Amino acid sequence: MTTLVKTAVERIDLPVSGMTCAACARSVERTLAKAPGVERALVNLATNTATVEFDSAQTGVAQFVRAIEGLGYGVPSEEVPEADYRRRWLLALIFGAPVVALGMAHAAPWLQLFLTIPVMFFGAPFFTAAWSALRHRTANMNSLIALYEFGVSLLRV
C-alpha cells in the first residue's frame, strides 16, 4: 500500500525591482512558474511584487532570487531609495539641457557628443536591463529606451 505524503504549500511575496512594463512582469512570472516545485507564480507590475506558492521540499527562496536576477531584475532586501533616481535624473538634466539647446541651434556636434556620454552613464540601468533582456531573447521597455538613446547619440555626431 502506497501512502501519499502531502507537503504544505508555502507562499512568499518577493519585491522585484527593474520591471518597467507588462512584458517584464510576464517574463518573471513565466520563469518562476517553470521552477520545480512551484505550484503558482503571479507577478504584479503595479506593486513590483512576485507571489510564489511552492513546495519547500523541492525549492526555496534562494532559487527564486537567482531566477529573477538571472533575468536582469533585482530582488532588493530593502526599498530602492527614490533619491538615487532623482539624483540620476537631475544630473542627466544638467548635461542634457545644453545638448538640446546646441542641437536646436545645429552647433558644436562634438560638444553635444561629449555632453551626451554622461547622460548615457546616468541611464546605465536601462542599458544593463536591455542587455539582460537581449541575452534572454526577449524585449521590454528598457530595450526600447536603450535603442532610442543609442540612436539619438549616434545622430548627434
C-alpha positions in Angstrom: 0.0 0.0 0.0 1.4 3.4 -1.0 0.9 6.3 1.2 0.9 9.8 -0.1 2.6 12.4 1.8 1.3 15.9 1.0 3.7 18.6 2.0 2.4 22.0 2.9 2.5 24.7 0.2 4.3 27.8 1.3 3.7 31.3 -0.1 6.2 34.1 -0.4 5.9 37.7 -1.7 9.2 38.9 -3.2 9.8 42.5 -4.2 11.1 42.8 -7.7 13.0 45.8 -9.0 13.7 46.9 -12.5 10.3 45.9 -14.1 9.1 48.6 -16.4 6.3 47.0 -18.5 3.9 44.1 -18.7 6.5 42.1 -20.7 8.9 42.3 -17.8 6.3 41.0 -15.4 5.3 38.3 -17.8 8.9 37.1 -18.2 9.4 36.9 -14.4 6.1 35.1 -14.0 6.9 32.5 -16.7 10.4 31.9 -15.3 9.2 31.4 -11.7 6.3 29.2 -12.8 8.7 26.9 -14.6 10.8 26.3 -11.5 10.5 22.8 -10.0 8.2 22.7 -7.0 6.3 25.9 -7.9 2.6 25.5 -7.9 1.7 29.0 -8.9 3.5 32.3 -9.6 1.9 35.7 -10.0 3.7 38.9 -10.7 2.1 42.3 -10.1 3.7 45.1 -12.1 1.9 47.8 -10.1 3.3 46.7 -6.8 6.5 45.2 -8.2 5.8 42.0 -6.3 6.1 38.4 -7.2 3.9 36.0 -5.3 5.1 32.4 -5.4 3.3 29.3 -4.0 5.7 26.4 -3.8 6.7 23.1 -2.2 9.5 23.9 0.2 10.8 20.3 -0.1 11.7 20.9 -3.8 12.7 24.5 -4.0 13.3 27.6 -1.9 13.5 31.4 -1.9 17.2 31.4 -3.0 16.3 29.7 -6.2 13.6 32.3 -6.9 16.0 35.1 -6.3 18.6 33.6 -8.6 16.0 33.1 -11.3 14.8 36.7 -11.1 18.3 38.1 -11.0 19.2 35.8 -13.9 16.6 37.7 -16.0 18.3 41.0 -15.1 15.9 42.2 -12.4 16.6 42.6 -8.8 15.2 41.4 -5.5 16.0 44.3 -3.1 16.4 43.5 0.5 15.0 46.9 1.2 13.3 49.5 -1.0 15.5 51.3 -3.6 15.9 54.9 -2.4 14.0 57.3 -4.6 16.8 59.8 -4.0 19.0 57.7 -6.3 16.6 58.1 -9.2 16.2 61.8 -8.5 20.0 62.3 -8.5 20.4 60.5 -11.7 17.6 62.5 -13.3 19.0 65.8 -12.1 22.5 65.0 -13.4 21.1 63.9 -16.7 19.1 67.1 -16.9 22.1 69.2 -16.2 24.1 67.6 -19.0 21.2 67.0 -21.4 19.7 70.6 -21.4 22.8 72.1 -23.2 22.7 69.2 -25.7 19.1 70.1 -26.6 20.0 73.8 -26.9 23.0 73.1 -29.0 21.1 70.6 -31.1 18.3 73.2 -31.8 21.0 75.6 -33.0 22.8 73.0 -35.0 26.0 73.9 -33.3 29.0 72.1 -31.8 28.3 68.5 -32.6 31.4 67.2 -30.8 30.4 69.1 -27.6 27.0 67.6 -27.9 28.6 64.1 -28.1 30.7 64.7 -25.0 27.8 66.1 -23.1 25.6 63.1 -24.1 28.1 60.5 -22.9 27.5 61.3 -19.1 23.7 61.2 -19.7 24.1 57.7 -21.1 26.0 56.7 -17.9 23.3 58.1 -15.7 20.9 55.9 -17.7 23.0 52.8 -17.3 20.3 50.8 -15.5 18.3 50.9 -18.8 21.2 49.6 -20.8 22.0 46.8 -18.4 18.4 45.7 -18.2 18.1 45.9 -22.0 21.3 43.8 -22.4 19.9 41.2 -20.0 16.6 41.0 -21.9 18.6 40.6 -25.2 20.6 37.7 -23.6 17.2 36.0 -22.8 15.9 36.7 -26.3 13.2 39.0 -25.1 12.5 42.7 -25.4 11.0 45.0 -22.9 10.6 48.8 -22.3 14.3 49.0 -21.4 15.2 47.7 -24.8 13.2 50.5 -26.5 14.7 53.1 -24.3 18.2 51.8 -24.9 17.7 51.7 -28.7 16.3 55.2 -28.7 19.1 56.6 -26.6 21.8 54.9 -28.6 20.3 56.0 -31.9 19.9 59.6 -30.7 23.5 59.6 -29.6 24.7 58.4 -33.0 22.7 61.1 -34.7 24.4 63.8 -32.7 27.8 63.2 -34.4 
